[in-house]
Amino acid sequence: MDLHSLTNTPGARHRRKRLGRGMASGKGKTSGKGHKGQMARKGHKHKLAFEGGQMPLIRRLPKRGFKNPARVEYIGVNLTGLDRFEDGATVDPVALRKAGLANGASDGIKILGRGEITKKLTVKANAF
């Protein structure tokens, strides 16, 4: 089978119905738009969420929550990650970024509790 040898399945493709071309066409006169009303007018448009004058769903549901502008967002680093450093090393935010353990923008670094430390380290972070 090749792309150039493909053919359409018989009856799968229909010609588009030409509108407003006489009553015998089946879509003459009003072109399938019915009589009068908003949808019969040219350039008719209504809001995507318009519900015919009924109170829209988005306005029926209560407002909830807010975005805290003073939120502090930390990057979490687990104890298993700290085990990469040499014995007696000082681990600070700069060292963690260099080691690839803390990437991206944040307000600080938080040490999380997954894993164990097997070496003696001096850890400096914003939160524990």
TORNU-261431 format. One record per residue (C-alpha): residue number from 1; residue in one letter; z, x, y. Coordinates in Angstrom, 3 decimals. Each point is the difference from the previous one (the first is absolute). Layout:
BEGIN
<titor><num>NUM</num><residu>a</residu><Z>Z</Z><X>X</X><Y>Y</Y></titor>
...
This chain:
BEGIN
<titor><num>1</num><residu>m</residu><Z>0.000</Z><X>0.000</X><Y>0.000</Y></titor>
<titor><num>2</num><residu>d</residu><Z>-0.998</Z><X>1.333</X><Y>3.430</Y></titor>
<titor><num>3</num><residu>l</residu><Z>0.677</Z><X>-1.258</X><Y>3.507</Y></titor>
<titor><num>4</num><residu>h</residu><Z>-3.691</Z><X>-0.703</X><Y>0.641</Y></titor>
<titor><num>5</num><residu>s</residu><Z>-0.279</Z><X>-2.179</X><Y>-3.110</Y></titor>
<titor><num>6</num><residu>l</residu><Z>2.850</Z><X>-2.402</X><Y>0.890</Y></titor>
<titor><num>7</num><residu>t</residu><Z>-0.968</Z><X>-3.622</X><Y>0.688</Y></titor>
<titor><num>8</num><residu>n</residu><Z>1.921</Z><X>-3.009</X><Y>1.272</Y></titor>
<titor><num>9</num><residu>t</residu><Z>1.428</Z><X>-2.507</X><Y>-2.451</Y></titor>
<titor><num>10</num><residu>p</residu><Z>-2.103</Z><X>-3.180</X><Y>0.240</Y></titor>
<titor><num>11</num><residu>g</residu><Z>1.778</Z><X>-2.600</X><Y>2.164</Y></titor>
<titor><num>12</num><residu>a</residu><Z>2.589</Z><X>2.464</X><Y>1.326</Y></titor>
<titor><num>13</num><residu>r</residu><Z>-1.610</Z><X>0.463</X><Y>3.420</Y></titor>
<titor><num>14</num><residu>h</residu><Z>-0.660</Z><X>-2.975</X><Y>2.273</Y></titor>
<titor><num>15</num><residu>r</residu><Z>-2.124</Z><X>-0.196</X><Y>3.128</Y></titor>
<titor><num>16</num><residu>r</residu><Z>2.029</Z><X>-0.791</X><Y>3.109</Y></titor>
<titor><num>17</num><residu>k</residu><Z>-0.237</Z><X>-3.597</X><Y>1.215</Y></titor>
<titor><num>18</num><residu>r</residu><Z>-1.901</Z><X>-0.181</X><Y>3.303</Y></titor>
<titor><num>19</num><residu>l</residu><Z>1.946</Z><X>-2.199</X><Y>2.413</Y></titor>
<titor><num>20</num><residu>g</residu><Z>-1.376</Z><X>-2.489</X><Y>2.499</Y></titor>
<titor><num>21</num><residu>r</residu><Z>-3.523</Z><X>-0.158</X><Y>-1.451</Y></titor>
<titor><num>22</num><residu>g</residu><Z>-0.476</Z><X>-3.714</X><Y>-0.545</Y></titor>
<titor><num>23</num><residu>m</residu><Z>1.793</Z><X>-2.718</X><Y>-1.927</Y></titor>
<titor><num>24</num><residu>a</residu><Z>-1.945</Z><X>0.698</X><Y>-3.200</Y></titor>
<titor><num>25</num><residu>s</residu><Z>1.551</Z><X>3.476</X><Y>-0.256</Y></titor>
<titor><num>26</num><residu>g</residu><Z>3.447</Z><X>-1.457</X><Y>-0.679</Y></titor>
<titor><num>27</num><residu>k</residu><Z>1.486</Z><X>1.909</X><Y>2.939</Y></titor>
<titor><num>28</num><residu>g</residu><Z>-1.880</Z><X>-1.483</X><Y>2.947</Y></titor>
<titor><num>29</num><residu>k</residu><Z>1.193</Z><X>-1.652</X><Y>3.225</Y></titor>
<titor><num>30</num><residu>t</residu><Z>3.663</Z><X>1.114</X><Y>0.148</Y></titor>
<titor><num>31</num><residu>s</residu><Z>-0.566</Z><X>3.023</X><Y>-2.274</Y></titor>
<titor><num>32</num><residu>g</residu><Z>2.974</Z><X>-0.762</X><Y>-2.218</Y></titor>
<titor><num>33</num><residu>k</residu><Z>2.443</Z><X>-0.102</X><Y>2.927</Y></titor>
<titor><num>34</num><residu>g</residu><Z>0.641</Z><X>-3.749</X><Y>-0.069</Y></titor>
<titor><num>35</num><residu>h</residu><Z>0.392</Z><X>-2.046</X><Y>3.206</Y></titor>
<titor><num>36</num><residu>k</residu><Z>1.956</Z><X>1.204</X><Y>3.041</Y></titor>
<titor><num>37</num><residu>g</residu><Z>3.309</Z><X>1.847</X><Y>-0.088</Y></titor>
<titor><num>38</num><residu>q</residu><Z>0.946</Z><X>3.618</X><Y>0.584</Y></titor>
<titor><num>39</num><residu>m</residu><Z>-1.840</Z><X>1.327</X><Y>-3.037</Y></titor>
<titor><num>40</num><residu>a</residu><Z>-3.258</Z><X>-1.688</X><Y>1.046</Y></titor>
<titor><num>41</num><residu>r</residu><Z>-0.112</Z><X>1.802</X><Y>3.347</Y></titor>
<titor><num>42</num><residu>k</residu><Z>-1.745</Z><X>3.288</X><Y>0.559</Y></titor>
<titor><num>43</num><residu>g</residu><Z>2.247</Z><X>3.056</X><Y>0.096</Y></titor>
<titor><num>44</num><residu>h</residu><Z>2.837</Z><X>-1.929</X><Y>-1.644</Y></titor>
<titor><num>45</num><residu>k</residu><Z>3.013</Z><X>2.156</X><Y>-0.704</Y></titor>
<titor><num>46</num><residu>h</residu><Z>3.622</Z><X>-0.697</X><Y>-0.727</Y></titor>
<titor><num>47</num><residu>k</residu><Z>2.915</Z><X>2.335</X><Y>-0.480</Y></titor>
<titor><num>48</num><residu>l</residu><Z>0.268</Z><X>1.462</X><Y>-3.502</Y></titor>
<titor><num>49</num><residu>a</residu><Z>3.498</Z><X>-1.443</X><Y>-0.483</Y></titor>
<titor><num>50</num><residu>f</residu><Z>-0.772</Z><X>-3.321</X><Y>1.775</Y></titor>
<titor><num>51</num><residu>e</residu><Z>1.451</Z><X>-2.916</X><Y>-1.949</Y></titor>
<titor><num>52</num><residu>g</residu><Z>-1.418</Z><X>-2.962</X><Y>1.916</Y></titor>
<titor><num>53</num><residu>g</residu><Z>2.810</Z><X>-0.386</X><Y>2.543</Y></titor>
<titor><num>54</num><residu>q</residu><Z>2.730</Z><X>0.255</X><Y>-2.637</Y></titor>
<titor><num>55</num><residu>m</residu><Z>2.625</Z><X>2.643</X><Y>0.804</Y></titor>
<titor><num>56</num><residu>p</residu><Z>-1.473</Z><X>3.214</X><Y>-1.480</Y></titor>
<titor><num>57</num><residu>l</residu><Z>1.793</Z><X>1.732</X><Y>-2.862</Y></titor>
<titor><num>58</num><residu>i</residu><Z>0.597</Z><X>3.134</X><Y>2.075</Y></titor>
<titor><num>59</num><residu>r</residu><Z>1.928</Z><X>-2.083</X><Y>2.564</Y></titor>
<titor><num>60</num><residu>r</residu><Z>1.858</Z><X>-2.055</X><Y>-2.619</Y></titor>
<titor><num>61</num><residu>l</residu><Z>1.604</Z><X>3.093</X><Y>-1.547</Y></titor>
<titor><num>62</num><residu>p</residu><Z>2.993</Z><X>1.550</X><Y>1.775</Y></titor>
<titor><num>63</num><residu>k</residu><Z>-0.196</Z><X>3.318</X><Y>1.777</Y></titor>
<titor><num>64</num><residu>r</residu><Z>1.987</Z><X>2.652</X><Y>-1.759</Y></titor>
<titor><num>65</num><residu>g</residu><Z>1.049</Z><X>3.616</X><Y>0.447</Y></titor>
<titor><num>66</num><residu>f</residu><Z>-0.976</Z><X>2.667</X><Y>2.515</Y></titor>
<titor><num>67</num><residu>k</residu><Z>-1.095</Z><X>3.634</X><Y>0.201</Y></titor>
<titor><num>68</num><residu>n</residu><Z>2.894</Z><X>2.206</X><Y>1.063</Y></titor>
<titor><num>69</num><residu>p</residu><Z>-1.318</Z><X>2.466</X><Y>2.622</Y></titor>
<titor><num>70</num><residu>a</residu><Z>3.016</Z><X>2.279</X><Y>-0.564</Y></titor>
<titor><num>71</num><residu>r</residu><Z>-0.496</Z><X>0.263</X><Y>-3.783</Y></titor>
<titor><num>72</num><residu>v</residu><Z>0.697</Z><X>3.441</X><Y>-1.447</Y></titor>
<titor><num>73</num><residu>e</residu><Z>-2.346</Z><X>0.931</X><Y>-2.835</Y></titor>
<titor><num>74</num><residu>y</residu><Z>0.905</Z><X>2.852</X><Y>-2.320</Y></titor>
<titor><num>75</num><residu>i</residu><Z>-2.031</Z><X>1.889</X><Y>-2.588</Y></titor>
<titor><num>76</num><residu>g</residu><Z>1.890</Z><X>0.022</X><Y>-3.287</Y></titor>
<titor><num>77</num><residu>v</residu><Z>0.357</Z><X>3.213</X><Y>-2.011</Y></titor>
<titor><num>78</num><residu>n</residu><Z>1.632</Z><X>-0.134</X><Y>-3.441</Y></titor>
<titor><num>79</num><residu>l</residu><Z>2.296</Z><X>2.656</X><Y>-1.472</Y></titor>
<titor><num>80</num><residu>t</residu><Z>-2.677</Z><X>0.915</X><Y>-2.566</Y></titor>
<titor><num>81</num><residu>g</residu><Z>-2.178</Z><X>1.195</X><Y>2.897</Y></titor>
<titor><num>82</num><residu>l</residu><Z>2.784</Z><X>2.217</X><Y>1.354</Y></titor>
<titor><num>83</num><residu>d</residu><Z>0.110</Z><X>1.822</X><Y>-3.342</Y></titor>
<titor><num>84</num><residu>r</residu><Z>-3.266</Z><X>1.751</X><Y>0.953</Y></titor>
<titor><num>85</num><residu>f</residu><Z>1.788</Z><X>2.228</X><Y>2.489</Y></titor>
<titor><num>86</num><residu>e</residu><Z>1.541</Z><X>3.351</X><Y>-0.926</Y></titor>
<titor><num>87</num><residu>d</residu><Z>3.721</Z><X>0.404</X><Y>-0.634</Y></titor>
<titor><num>88</num><residu>g</residu><Z>1.949</Z><X>0.423</X><Y>3.275</Y></titor>
<titor><num>89</num><residu>a</residu><Z>-2.857</Z><X>-1.238</X><Y>2.233</Y></titor>
<titor><num>90</num><residu>t</residu><Z>0.510</Z><X>-2.087</X><Y>3.129</Y></titor>
<titor><num>91</num><residu>v</residu><Z>-1.959</Z><X>-3.240</X><Y>-0.277</Y></titor>
<titor><num>92</num><residu>d</residu><Z>-0.784</Z><X>-1.627</X><Y>3.355</Y></titor>
<titor><num>93</num><residu>p</residu><Z>-2.705</Z><X>-2.462</X><Y>1.137</Y></titor>
<titor><num>94</num><residu>v</residu><Z>-2.399</Z><X>2.852</X><Y>0.864</Y></titor>
<titor><num>95</num><residu>a</residu><Z>0.373</Z><X>1.555</X><Y>-3.474</Y></titor>
<titor><num>96</num><residu>l</residu><Z>-0.497</Z><X>-3.399</X><Y>-1.663</Y></titor>
<titor><num>97</num><residu>r</residu><Z>-3.237</Z><X>-0.578</X><Y>1.931</Y></titor>
<titor><num>98</num><residu>k</residu><Z>-1.241</Z><X>3.489</X><Y>-0.876</Y></titor>
<titor><num>99</num><residu>a</residu><Z>0.718</Z><X>-0.663</X><Y>-3.682</Y></titor>
<titor><num>100</num><residu>g</residu><Z>-1.991</Z><X>-3.263</X><Y>0.210</Y></titor>
<titor><num>101</num><residu>l</residu><Z>3.000</Z><X>-2.200</X><Y>-0.802</Y></titor>
<titor><num>102</num><residu>a</residu><Z>0.020</Z><X>-1.812</X><Y>3.364</Y></titor>
<titor><num>103</num><residu>n</residu><Z>-3.397</Z><X>-0.926</X><Y>1.393</Y></titor>
<titor><num>104</num><residu>g</residu><Z>-0.935</Z><X>-2.342</X><Y>2.836</Y></titor>
<titor><num>105</num><residu>a</residu><Z>1.679</Z><X>-1.112</X><Y>3.205</Y></titor>
<titor><num>106</num><residu>s</residu><Z>3.588</Z><X>-1.188</X><Y>-0.138</Y></titor>
<titor><num>107</num><residu>d</residu><Z>3.298</Z><X>-0.011</X><Y>1.870</Y></titor>
<titor><num>108</num><residu>g</residu><Z>1.663</Z><X>2.300</X><Y>-2.510</Y></titor>
<titor><num>109</num><residu>i</residu><Z>0.631</Z><X>0.867</X><Y>-3.619</Y></titor>
<titor><num>110</num><residu>k</residu><Z>2.388</Z><X>-1.725</X><Y>-2.385</Y></titor>
<titor><num>111</num><residu>i</residu><Z>1.217</Z><X>1.620</X><Y>-3.221</Y></titor>
<titor><num>112</num><residu>l</residu><Z>-0.078</Z><X>-2.468</X><Y>-2.898</Y></titor>
<titor><num>113</num><residu>g</residu><Z>1.966</Z><X>0.179</X><Y>-3.252</Y></titor>
<titor><num>114</num><residu>r</residu><Z>-2.568</Z><X>0.085</X><Y>-2.835</Y></titor>
<titor><num>115</num><residu>g</residu><Z>0.416</Z><X>3.083</X><Y>-2.172</Y></titor>
<titor><num>116</num><residu>e</residu><Z>2.435</Z><X>2.905</X><Y>0.108</Y></titor>
<titor><num>117</num><residu>i</residu><Z>0.372</Z><X>3.263</X><Y>1.892</Y></titor>
<titor><num>118</num><residu>t</residu><Z>0.389</Z><X>3.026</X><Y>-2.267</Y></titor>
<titor><num>119</num><residu>k</residu><Z>0.057</Z><X>2.585</X><Y>2.816</Y></titor>
<titor><num>120</num><residu>k</residu><Z>2.274</Z><X>0.740</X><Y>2.930</Y></titor>
<titor><num>121</num><residu>l</residu><Z>-1.801</Z><X>-1.179</X><Y>3.166</Y></titor>
<titor><num>122</num><residu>t</residu><Z>0.889</Z><X>-0.601</X><Y>3.641</Y></titor>
<titor><num>123</num><residu>v</residu><Z>-1.651</Z><X>-3.311</X><Y>0.881</Y></titor>
<titor><num>124</num><residu>k</residu><Z>-0.539</Z><X>-1.188</X><Y>3.575</Y></titor>
<titor><num>125</num><residu>a</residu><Z>-1.419</Z><X>-3.524</X><Y>0.394</Y></titor>
<titor><num>126</num><residu>n</residu><Z>0.304</Z><X>-3.015</X><Y>2.287</Y></titor>
<titor><num>127</num><residu>a</residu><Z>1.531</Z><X>-2.296</X><Y>-2.625</Y></titor>
<titor><num>128</num><residu>f</residu><Z>1.503</Z><X>0.163</X><Y>-3.490</Y></titor>
